[in-house]
């Protein structure tokens, strides 16, 4: 019985999806532009469900759920830890909160190296906050023309 259980676990591990955020081949950010994270964007402010409304590396409609130790992307759980408020690690990948509105409804997220960027919203309908998020990402040197949606 133990051999059967071990075989099932081994086969399950072989067929599991990779545990990493998707990334683009060509960087999405101008490395000479300044970049920063939002110092008051603690992980607790991101807790719960989100919908990607615009992105590169993540597509509009992708669903994310943040918790203290994990981010779940379309049903796949990835390890998450807060380095400092506004700066997270998803596995070995940096993920920064570039902007989060005061009511925790819309956020602009990205990898400072430029391998992924997205805007997410609690409802999927950010309204005027989409413009604010795009302006921040543009200021930080992201190529908005390469983002799908919004």
C-alpha positions in Angstrom: 0.0 0.0 0.0 2.9 2.4 0.8 4.4 1.8 -2.7 1.1 2.6 -4.3 0.8 5.9 -2.3 4.4 6.8 -3.1 3.7 6.1 -6.8 0.6 8.3 -6.8 2.5 11.1 -5.2 5.4 10.8 -7.6 3.0 10.8 -10.6 1.2 13.8 -9.2 4.4 15.7 -8.8 5.4 15.0 -12.4 2.1 16.4 -13.8 2.0 19.5 -11.5 2.1 22.9 -13.0 5.3 24.8 -12.5 5.4 26.8 -9.3 6.3 30.3 -10.6 4.6 33.4 -11.9 4.5 33.7 -15.7 7.1 36.1 -17.2 7.8 37.7 -20.5 10.9 37.0 -22.6 11.8 40.6 -23.3 11.8 43.0 -20.2 8.8 45.2 -19.9 10.5 48.0 -18.1 13.2 50.6 -19.0 16.0 49.8 -16.5 17.1 53.4 -16.5 13.8 54.7 -15.1 13.4 55.1 -11.4 11.3 52.4 -9.7 9.8 52.1 -6.2 7.3 50.2 -4.1 4.6 51.7 -2.0 5.9 51.7 1.6 2.5 51.4 3.2 1.3 48.5 1.0 1.5 45.7 3.6 0.6 42.2 2.5 -2.5 42.4 4.8 -3.9 45.1 2.5 -3.8 42.7 -0.4 -5.5 39.8 1.4 -8.4 38.3 -0.5 -9.5 38.0 -4.2 -8.4 40.1 -7.2 -9.1 40.2 -10.9 -6.3 41.2 -13.4 -7.7 44.0 -15.6 -4.5 44.8 -17.6 -1.2 43.0 -17.7 1.8 41.5 -19.4 2.9 38.2 -18.0 -0.6 37.9 -16.5 -3.7 38.3 -18.7 -6.9 40.2 -18.1 -9.4 38.0 -16.3 -6.8 36.0 -14.4 -7.9 35.6 -10.8 -5.5 36.0 -7.8 -6.0 35.4 -4.1 -3.5 36.7 -1.6 -3.1 35.2 1.8 -0.3 35.5 4.4 1.8 32.7 2.9 0.4 32.0 -0.5 -0.8 33.6 -3.7 -3.2 31.6 -5.7 -3.2 32.3 -9.5 -6.1 30.6 -11.3 -6.1 27.7 -8.9 -2.4 27.3 -8.6 -0.9 28.0 -5.1 2.5 29.8 -5.1 4.6 30.5 -1.9 4.5 34.1 -0.9 6.4 36.1 1.7 6.6 39.8 2.5 10.1 41.2 2.5 9.0 44.7 3.6 5.6 46.4 3.0 5.2 46.8 -0.7 7.9 44.2 -1.6 7.0 40.6 -1.9 8.7 37.4 -3.0 6.7 34.8 -4.9 9.0 31.8 -4.7 12.3 33.3 -5.9 10.7 36.1 -7.9 10.4 39.7 -6.7 6.9 41.3 -6.9 6.5 44.9 -5.9 3.3 46.8 -5.1 3.9 50.0 -7.1 0.6 51.5 -6.2 -2.4 50.5 -4.1 -5.3 52.9 -3.7 -6.3 54.1 -0.2 -9.3 51.8 0.0 -7.4 48.6 -1.2 -9.5 48.3 -4.4 -7.0 48.6 -7.2 -3.3 47.8 -7.3 -0.4 48.1 -9.8 2.0 45.2 -9.4 5.2 44.4 -11.1 8.7 42.8 -11.1 11.2 45.7 -10.8 13.4 43.8 -13.3 10.5 44.0 -15.8 9.6 40.4 -16.4 5.9 41.0 -15.5 3.5 43.8 -14.7 -0.3 44.0 -14.1 -3.1 46.0 -12.7 -5.6 44.2 -10.5 -8.9 45.2 -9.0 -11.2 43.6 -6.4 -14.2 43.7 -8.8 -12.5 43.8 -12.2 -14.0 47.2 -12.8 -11.4 49.8 -11.5 -13.0 52.9 -13.2 -10.9 56.0 -12.8 -8.3 54.1 -10.7 -7.1 52.3 -13.9 -5.8 55.6 -15.2 -3.9 56.3 -11.9 -2.4 52.8 -11.9 -1.3 53.2 -15.6 0.3 56.6 -14.9 2.3 55.1 -12.0 3.5 52.2 -14.2 4.4 54.6 -17.0 6.4 56.7 -14.6 8.3 53.6 -13.5 9.3 52.9 -17.0 6.9 50.0 -17.9 6.0 49.7 -21.6 2.2 50.1 -21.3 1.7 49.3 -25.0 2.7 45.7 -24.2 0.0 45.2 -21.6 -3.3 43.5 -22.6 -6.5 45.1 -21.6 -7.2 48.5 -20.0 
